[in-house]
Amino acid sequence: MDTDPEARPDWRNKNLPLMARVGLWLLSEVGEGAVFTKRQLDEALPSAVDVLRRMRDLRNHGWVIETRRSDPSLAADEMRFTQAGGPVWDPAARVRVTRQMTSRVRQQVLARDGRACTRCGREAGEVALEVAYLTPISRGGVDAPENLITLCANCHAMVDRRDYEQPTEGQVAGAIDQLSPLERSRLLAWMAMGRRPVQAVERAWHLYQMLSSTQRDVVKERLAEMVDDHAFVETLPASEGRGRP
Protein backbone atom coordinates (compact mmCIF):
# COMPACT_ATOMS: atom_id res chain seq x y z
CA MET A 1 0.00 0.00 0.00
CA ASP A 2 1.31 3.47 -0.90
CA THR A 3 1.94 5.54 2.24
CA ASP A 4 4.31 8.33 1.15
CA PRO A 5 2.99 10.64 -1.60
CA GLU A 6 6.31 12.49 -1.71
CA ALA A 7 8.10 9.30 -2.73
CA ARG A 8 5.96 8.74 -5.81
CA PRO A 9 7.42 9.39 -9.25
CA ASP A 10 5.63 11.72 -11.67
CA TRP A 11 2.95 9.94 -13.71
CA ARG A 12 4.09 11.95 -16.76
CA ASN A 13 7.44 10.11 -16.78
CA LYS A 14 7.31 8.14 -20.02
CA ASN A 15 10.10 5.84 -18.87
CA LEU A 16 7.76 4.23 -16.36
CA PRO A 17 5.66 1.17 -17.31
CA LEU A 18 2.19 2.17 -18.50
CA MET A 19 0.45 0.38 -15.62
CA ALA A 20 2.54 2.37 -13.13
CA ARG A 21 1.71 5.63 -14.92
CA VAL A 22 -2.01 4.84 -14.79
CA GLY A 23 -1.83 4.12 -11.06
CA LEU A 24 0.11 7.30 -10.39
CA TRP A 25 -2.34 9.33 -12.47
CA LEU A 26 -5.25 7.94 -10.49
CA LEU A 27 -3.59 8.86 -7.21
CA SER A 28 -2.36 12.29 -8.30
CA GLU A 29 -5.17 13.54 -10.52
CA VAL A 30 -8.29 11.58 -9.54
CA GLY A 31 -8.02 10.54 -5.89
CA GLU A 32 -9.55 7.60 -4.04
CA GLY A 33 -13.35 7.60 -4.09
CA ALA A 34 -13.61 9.93 -7.10
CA VAL A 35 -15.25 9.24 -10.46
CA PHE A 36 -13.41 9.63 -13.76
CA THR A 37 -14.09 8.83 -17.41
CA LYS A 38 -12.27 6.91 -20.12
CA ARG A 39 -11.97 10.18 -22.03
CA GLN A 40 -10.06 11.75 -19.15
CA LEU A 41 -7.75 8.73 -19.03
CA ASP A 42 -7.17 8.89 -22.80
CA GLU A 43 -6.46 12.62 -22.62
CA ALA A 44 -3.94 12.08 -19.83
CA LEU A 45 -2.13 9.31 -21.74
CA PRO A 46 -2.99 10.11 -25.39
CA SER A 47 -0.34 7.96 -27.06
CA ALA A 48 -0.68 4.93 -24.80
CA VAL A 49 -1.78 1.62 -26.30
CA ASP A 50 -4.07 -0.73 -24.32
CA VAL A 51 -4.37 1.80 -21.51
CA LEU A 52 -7.64 0.24 -20.27
CA ARG A 53 -6.03 -3.20 -20.14
CA ARG A 54 -3.12 -1.83 -18.13
CA MET A 55 -5.61 -0.19 -15.78
CA ARG A 56 -7.37 -3.54 -15.30
CA ASP A 57 -3.99 -5.12 -14.54
CA LEU A 58 -3.85 -2.94 -11.43
CA ARG A 59 -6.39 -5.34 -9.89
CA ASN A 60 -3.69 -7.98 -9.62
CA HIS A 61 -1.90 -5.60 -7.26
CA GLY A 62 -4.89 -4.92 -5.00
CA TRP A 63 -6.26 -1.82 -6.73
CA VAL A 64 -10.06 -1.45 -6.86
CA ILE A 65 -11.57 0.39 -9.83
CA GLU A 66 -15.29 0.05 -10.36
CA THR A 67 -17.33 0.34 -13.53
CA ARG A 68 -21.03 0.35 -14.23
CA ARG A 69 -21.01 -3.44 -14.09
CA SER A 70 -20.16 -3.36 -10.40
CA ASP A 71 -21.91 -0.06 -9.57
CA PRO A 72 -25.04 0.63 -11.67
CA SER A 73 -25.12 4.22 -10.40
CA LEU A 74 -22.18 5.00 -12.67
CA ALA A 75 -22.77 6.19 -16.23
CA ALA A 76 -21.64 3.99 -19.11
CA ASP A 77 -18.42 6.01 -19.61
CA GLU A 78 -17.65 6.48 -15.90
CA MET A 79 -15.39 4.57 -13.51
CA ARG A 80 -14.70 5.03 -9.81
CA PHE A 81 -11.23 4.81 -8.30
CA THR A 82 -12.23 3.12 -5.05
CA GLN A 83 -8.95 2.04 -3.49
CA ALA A 84 -5.23 2.09 -4.25
CA GLY A 85 -3.22 -1.09 -3.94
CA GLY A 86 0.47 -1.90 -4.06
CA PRO A 87 3.07 0.64 -5.27
CA VAL A 88 3.25 -0.56 -8.86
CA TRP A 89 5.86 2.08 -9.72
CA ASP A 90 8.32 0.27 -7.41
CA PRO A 91 10.14 -2.32 -9.58
CA ALA A 92 10.80 -4.61 -6.60
CA ALA A 93 7.16 -4.63 -5.54
CA ARG A 94 5.98 -5.02 -9.13
CA VAL A 95 8.16 -8.09 -9.71
CA ARG A 96 6.86 -9.76 -6.56
CA VAL A 97 3.25 -9.56 -7.70
CA THR A 98 3.61 -9.86 -11.48
CA ARG A 99 0.89 -12.06 -12.87
CA GLN A 100 2.24 -15.22 -14.46
CA MET A 101 -1.04 -16.89 -15.38
CA THR A 102 -0.67 -18.58 -18.74
CA SER A 103 -3.38 -18.77 -21.38
CA ARG A 104 -3.43 -22.56 -20.94
CA VAL A 105 -4.14 -22.27 -17.20
CA ARG A 106 -6.78 -19.60 -17.80
CA GLN A 107 -8.61 -21.77 -20.35
CA GLN A 108 -8.36 -24.76 -18.00
CA VAL A 109 -10.04 -22.80 -15.20
CA LEU A 110 -12.77 -21.45 -17.51
CA ALA A 111 -13.52 -24.97 -18.77
CA ARG A 112 -13.54 -26.38 -15.24
CA ASP A 113 -16.06 -23.73 -14.14
CA GLY A 114 -18.32 -24.30 -17.15
CA ARG A 115 -17.45 -20.89 -18.63
CA ALA A 116 -19.78 -19.22 -16.15
CA CYS A 117 -19.36 -17.00 -13.11
CA THR A 118 -19.12 -19.27 -10.07
CA ARG A 119 -20.69 -16.58 -7.89
CA CYS A 120 -23.77 -15.44 -9.83
CA GLY A 121 -24.01 -18.14 -12.52
CA ARG A 122 -24.05 -15.87 -15.56
CA GLU A 123 -22.38 -17.38 -18.60
CA ALA A 124 -19.93 -16.29 -21.27
CA GLY A 125 -21.82 -14.27 -23.87
CA GLU A 126 -23.97 -12.65 -21.19
CA VAL A 127 -21.08 -11.04 -19.33
CA ALA A 128 -17.33 -10.66 -19.55
CA LEU A 129 -15.66 -13.43 -17.55
CA GLU A 130 -12.42 -13.06 -15.63
CA VAL A 131 -10.19 -15.61 -13.96
CA ALA A 132 -9.55 -14.29 -10.44
CA TYR A 133 -7.29 -15.30 -7.59
CA LEU A 134 -8.71 -16.74 -4.38
CA THR A 135 -5.51 -15.64 -2.63
CA PRO A 136 -3.88 -12.73 -4.53
CA ILE A 137 -0.30 -13.04 -5.73
CA SER A 138 0.57 -10.08 -3.48
CA ARG A 139 -0.52 -12.19 -0.46
CA GLY A 140 1.41 -15.28 -1.42
CA GLY A 141 -1.06 -16.86 -3.84
CA VAL A 142 0.08 -19.01 -6.74
CA ASP A 143 -0.88 -19.24 -10.42
CA ALA A 144 -2.41 -22.71 -10.13
CA PRO A 145 -6.00 -23.79 -10.95
CA GLU A 146 -6.75 -24.55 -7.30
CA ASN A 147 -6.11 -20.86 -6.48
CA LEU A 148 -8.11 -19.55 -9.42
CA ILE A 149 -11.84 -19.09 -9.97
CA THR A 150 -14.07 -17.78 -12.73
CA LEU A 151 -15.97 -14.58 -11.94
CA CYS A 152 -17.83 -12.01 -14.00
CA ALA A 153 -16.53 -8.43 -13.85
CA ASN A 154 -19.34 -7.43 -11.47
CA CYS A 155 -18.71 -10.22 -8.94
CA HIS A 156 -14.94 -9.75 -9.23
CA ALA A 157 -15.32 -6.08 -8.28
CA MET A 158 -17.58 -6.98 -5.35
CA VAL A 159 -14.98 -9.44 -4.04
CA ASP A 160 -12.23 -6.83 -4.51
CA ARG A 161 -14.13 -4.31 -2.36
CA ARG A 162 -13.78 -6.40 0.80
CA ASP A 163 -11.07 -8.33 2.57
CA TYR A 164 -11.41 -11.94 1.54
CA GLU A 165 -11.27 -14.54 4.28
CA GLN A 166 -11.17 -18.22 3.39
CA PRO A 167 -14.09 -19.99 5.15
CA THR A 168 -13.50 -23.10 7.18
CA GLU A 169 -15.16 -26.47 6.57
CA GLY A 170 -17.01 -25.99 9.85
CA GLN A 171 -18.49 -22.68 8.67
CA VAL A 172 -19.69 -24.27 5.44
CA ALA A 173 -21.14 -27.26 7.29
CA GLY A 174 -22.93 -24.91 9.68
CA ALA A 175 -24.46 -23.02 6.77
CA ILE A 176 -25.62 -26.28 5.18
CA ASP A 177 -27.20 -27.41 8.46
CA GLN A 178 -29.53 -24.39 8.28
CA LEU A 179 -30.88 -25.37 4.85
CA SER A 180 -34.12 -27.17 4.20
CA PRO A 181 -34.02 -30.63 2.52
CA LEU A 182 -35.02 -29.03 -0.80
CA GLU A 183 -32.29 -26.41 -0.51
CA ARG A 184 -29.72 -29.08 0.31
CA SER A 185 -30.71 -31.04 -2.80
CA ARG A 186 -30.37 -27.90 -4.89
CA LEU A 187 -26.96 -27.13 -3.39
CA LEU A 188 -25.78 -30.67 -4.09
CA ALA A 189 -26.83 -30.27 -7.73
CA TRP A 190 -24.84 -27.02 -7.94
CA MET A 191 -21.82 -28.79 -6.46
CA ALA A 192 -22.12 -31.54 -9.06
CA MET A 193 -22.23 -28.94 -11.84
CA GLY A 194 -19.46 -26.88 -10.27
CA ARG A 195 -21.48 -23.67 -10.49
CA ARG A 196 -24.81 -22.09 -9.61
CA PRO A 197 -27.04 -21.73 -12.70
CA VAL A 198 -28.51 -18.27 -12.97
CA GLN A 199 -32.32 -18.12 -12.84
CA ALA A 200 -34.30 -16.29 -15.52
CA VAL A 201 -35.52 -13.70 -13.02
CA GLU A 202 -31.92 -13.06 -11.88
CA ARG A 203 -30.78 -12.64 -15.48
CA ALA A 204 -33.55 -10.10 -16.08
CA TRP A 205 -32.56 -8.23 -12.89
CA HIS A 206 -28.87 -8.04 -13.88
CA LEU A 207 -29.80 -6.71 -17.32
CA TYR A 208 -32.18 -4.17 -15.78
CA GLN A 209 -29.40 -2.87 -13.52
CA MET A 210 -27.30 -2.01 -16.56
CA LEU A 211 -29.95 0.29 -18.08
CA SER A 212 -29.95 4.06 -17.73
CA SER A 213 -32.38 5.61 -15.25
CA THR A 214 -34.70 6.64 -18.11
CA GLN A 215 -34.67 3.14 -19.60
CA ARG A 216 -35.31 1.64 -16.15
CA ASP A 217 -38.42 3.78 -15.74
CA VAL A 218 -39.77 2.58 -19.09
CA VAL A 219 -39.11 -1.08 -18.28
CA LYS A 220 -40.52 -0.72 -14.76
CA GLU A 221 -43.73 0.84 -16.08
CA ARG A 222 -44.12 -1.89 -18.69
CA LEU A 223 -43.59 -4.61 -16.08
CA ALA A 224 -46.11 -2.97 -13.74
CA GLU A 225 -48.70 -3.07 -16.53
CA MET A 226 -47.96 -6.75 -17.17
CA VAL A 227 -48.32 -7.57 -13.48
CA ASP A 228 -51.58 -5.62 -13.21
CA ASP A 229 -52.99 -7.34 -16.32
CA HIS A 230 -52.06 -10.75 -14.94
CA ALA A 231 -53.65 -9.98 -11.58
CA PHE A 232 -56.81 -8.84 -13.36
CA VAL A 233 -56.97 -12.03 -15.43
CA GLU A 234 -56.50 -14.14 -12.29
CA THR A 235 -59.62 -12.58 -10.77
CA LEU A 236 -61.84 -13.44 -13.76
CA PRO A 237 -63.90 -16.65 -14.01
CA ALA A 238 -62.19 -19.37 -16.03
CA SER A 239 -64.59 -18.91 -18.96
CA GLU A 240 -63.63 -15.23 -19.24
CA GLY A 241 -60.00 -15.07 -18.23
CA ARG A 242 -58.57 -18.44 -19.31
CA GLY A 243 -60.15 -18.78 -22.71
CA ARG A 244 -61.65 -22.11 -21.74
CA PRO A 245 -65.24 -23.14 -22.59
DANOR-V311439 format. One record per residue. RES is the residue in three letters. SS is DSSP state (h for helix, s for strand, l for the rest). OMEGA is omega in degrees with one decimal (* if undefined). D_CENTER is the distance of its C-alpha to the mean C-alpha in Angstrom with 1 decimal. Layout:
RES,SS,OMEGA,D_CENTER + RES,SS,OMEGA,D_CENTER
This chain:
MET,l,179.7,21.7 + ASP,l,-178.0,23.8 + THR,l,-176.2,26.7 + ASP,l,-178.8,29.4 + PRO,h,-178.0,28.9 + GLU,h,-177.6,32.3 + ALA,h,-178.3,31.5 + ARG,l,171.4,28.8 + PRO,l,179.4,30.0 + ASP,l,-178.4,29.9 + TRP,l,179.7,26.9 + ARG,l,-179.1,29.5 + ASN,l,-175.1,30.9 + LYS,l,177.4,30.4 + ASN,l,178.8,31.3 + LEU,l,173.5,28.0 + PRO,l,-175.9,25.1 + LEU,h,179.6,22.9 + MET,h,178.7,19.8 + ALA,h,179.9,22.1 + ARG,h,178.5,23.4 + VAL,h,179.3,20.0 + GLY,h,179.4,19.3 + LEU,h,177.6,22.9 + TRP,h,178.2,22.7 + LEU,h,-179.0,19.8 + LEU,h,-173.4,21.8 + SER,h,-171.2,25.1 + GLU,h,-177.2,24.5 + VAL,h,-179.4,21.4 + GLY,l,-179.4,21.2 + GLU,l,179.1,18.6 + GLY,l,-176.3,17.5 + ALA,s,179.6,18.7 + VAL,s,175.8,17.3 + PHE,s,-178.6,18.2 + THR,s,176.4,18.2 + LYS,h,179.3,18.1 + ARG,h,178.1,21.8 + GLN,h,178.1,22.4 + LEU,h,179.5,20.7 + ASP,h,179.3,22.8 + GLU,h,178.7,25.8 + ALA,h,-178.3,25.5 + LEU,l,-169.8,25.1 + PRO,l,-176.9,26.9 + SER,l,-177.0,28.0 + ALA,l,177.5,24.9 + VAL,l,179.3,23.5 + ASP,l,-177.3,19.8 + VAL,h,178.7,19.0 + LEU,h,178.9,15.4 + ARG,h,178.2,14.9 + ARG,h,176.6,16.7 + MET,h,177.9,14.5 + ARG,h,179.1,11.3 + ASP,h,178.2,13.7 + LEU,h,179.6,14.0 + ARG,h,-179.0,10.9 + ASN,h,-179.5,13.3 + HIS,h,174.8,15.7 + GLY,l,178.8,13.8 + TRP,l,-179.6,13.0 + VAL,s,178.6,10.4 + ILE,s,-174.5,10.0 + GLU,s,174.8,8.3 + THR,l,-179.5,8.7 + ARG,l,179.6,9.9 + ARG,l,179.7,6.9 + SER,l,179.4,5.7 + ASP,l,-176.6,9.5 + PRO,l,178.8,11.9 + SER,l,178.5,14.8 + LEU,l,174.7,14.1 + ALA,l,-174.8,16.2 + ALA,l,-177.1,15.2 + ASP,l,-176.3,16.5 + GLU,s,173.4,15.3 + MET,s,178.0,12.9 + ARG,s,175.4,13.3 + PHE,s,-172.6,14.3 + THR,s,-174.6,13.5 + GLN,s,175.3,14.9 + ALA,l,177.8,16.9 + GLY,l,-177.5,16.9 + GLY,l,-179.0,19.7 + PRO,l,-172.9,22.5 + VAL,l,176.5,21.6 + TRP,l,178.4,24.9 + ASP,l,-176.5,26.8 + PRO,h,-178.6,27.7 + ALA,h,179.5,28.2 + ALA,h,-176.9,24.9 + ARG,h,179.6,23.1 + VAL,h,-177.3,25.1 + ARG,h,-175.0,24.2 + VAL,l,179.5,20.5 + THR,l,-178.7,20.6 + ARG,l,-177.7,18.3 + GLN,l,-176.7,20.7 + MET,l,179.5,18.7 + THR,l,178.0,20.8 + SER,h,-179.6,20.1 + ARG,h,179.7,22.1 + VAL,h,-180.0,20.1 + ARG,h,-179.7,16.8 + GLN,h,178.1,18.5 + GLN,h,-179.8,20.0 + VAL,h,178.8,16.8 + LEU,h,179.5,15.5 + ALA,h,178.8,18.9 + ARG,h,-177.2,19.1 + ASP,l,175.4,16.0 + GLY,l,-179.5,17.4 + ARG,l,178.9,14.9 + ALA,s,177.6,12.6 + CYS,l,-178.1,9.5 + THR,l,-178.7,11.5 + ARG,l,-177.5,9.9 + CYS,l,176.4,10.2 + GLY,l,-179.2,12.5 + ARG,l,-169.9,11.5 + GLU,s,174.5,13.2 + ALA,s,-174.6,13.5 + GLY,l,174.4,15.1 + GLU,l,-177.2,13.2 + VAL,s,173.2,9.7 + ALA,l,-178.7,8.9 + LEU,s,179.4,8.5 + GLU,s,174.4,8.1 + VAL,s,-173.4,10.5 + ALA,s,178.2,9.7 + TYR,s,170.4,12.5 + LEU,l,171.8,13.7 + THR,l,-176.5,16.1 + PRO,l,177.4,15.3 + ILE,h,-178.2,18.1 + SER,h,179.1,19.2 + ARG,h,176.1,20.0 + GLY,l,178.9,21.9 + GLY,l,-178.3,19.5 + VAL,l,179.2,20.7 + ASP,l,179.3,19.6 + ALA,l,-177.1,20.6 + PRO,h,-178.9,19.2 + GLU,h,177.5,19.8 + ASN,h,-176.7,17.4 + LEU,s,-177.6,14.6 + ILE,s,179.5,12.2 + THR,s,177.0,10.3 + LEU,s,169.8,6.7 + CYS,s,-177.7,5.0 + ALA,h,-179.1,2.8 + ASN,h,-178.7,2.5 + CYS,h,178.5,3.6 + HIS,h,179.3,3.2 + ALA,h,179.5,3.7 + MET,h,178.2,5.9 + VAL,h,-179.3,7.4 + ASP,h,-175.2,8.1 + ARG,l,-178.7,9.9 + ARG,l,175.7,12.4 + ASP,l,-176.9,14.8 + TYR,l,176.2,14.3 + GLU,l,-179.3,17.6 + GLN,l,179.4,18.6 + PRO,l,176.7,20.4 + THR,l,176.9,23.9 + GLU,h,178.9,25.6 + GLY,h,178.3,27.6 + GLN,h,179.0,24.7 + VAL,h,179.1,23.3 + ALA,h,178.3,26.9 + GLY,h,178.8,27.4 + ALA,h,179.1,24.5 + ILE,h,179.7,26.0 + ASP,h,-177.3,29.4 + GLN,l,-178.4,28.3 + LEU,l,173.4,27.4 + SER,l,178.2,30.0 + PRO,h,179.7,31.5 + LEU,h,179.7,29.6 + GLU,h,177.8,26.2 + ARG,h,177.5,27.2 + SER,h,179.2,28.1 + ARG,h,179.1,24.8 + LEU,h,179.1,22.9 + LEU,h,177.6,25.3 + ALA,h,177.5,24.6 + TRP,h,178.9,20.8 + MET,h,179.6,21.8 + ALA,h,178.9,24.2 + MET,h,-177.8,21.6 + GLY,l,179.3,19.1 + ARG,l,177.0,16.3 + ARG,l,179.4,16.2 + PRO,l,178.7,17.1 + VAL,l,178.2,15.6 + GLN,l,-178.2,18.5 + ALA,h,-179.3,19.8 + VAL,h,176.9,19.6 + GLU,h,178.4,15.9 + ARG,h,178.3,15.3 + ALA,h,179.8,17.5 + TRP,h,179.8,15.8 + HIS,h,178.4,12.3 + LEU,h,178.9,14.4 + TYR,h,-178.5,16.5 + GLN,h,-176.6,13.8 + MET,l,178.3,13.2 + LEU,l,172.9,17.0 + SER,l,-179.0,19.0 + SER,h,178.4,21.1 + THR,h,179.4,24.1 + GLN,h,177.9,22.7 + ARG,h,-179.5,21.4 + ASP,h,179.9,25.0 + VAL,h,-179.1,26.5 + VAL,h,-179.2,24.4 + LYS,h,179.8,25.0 + GLU,h,179.1,28.7 + ARG,h,179.5,28.9 + LEU,h,179.3,27.4 + ALA,h,177.9,29.8 + GLU,h,179.5,32.7 + MET,h,179.2,31.7 + VAL,h,178.6,31.5 + ASP,h,179.5,34.8 + ASP,h,-179.7,36.5 + HIS,h,179.2,35.5 + ALA,h,179.3,36.8 + PHE,h,-179.9,40.0 + VAL,h,-179.0,40.5 + GLU,h,-178.6,40.1 + THR,h,-178.1,43.0 + LEU,l,172.3,45.4 + PRO,l,-177.2,47.9 + ALA,h,-176.3,47.0 + SER,h,-178.0,49.6 + GLU,h,-171.9,48.0 + GLY,h,-174.1,44.3 + ARG,l,-178.6,43.8 + GLY,l,-179.6,46.1 + ARG,l,178.3,48.1 + PRO,l,*,52.0
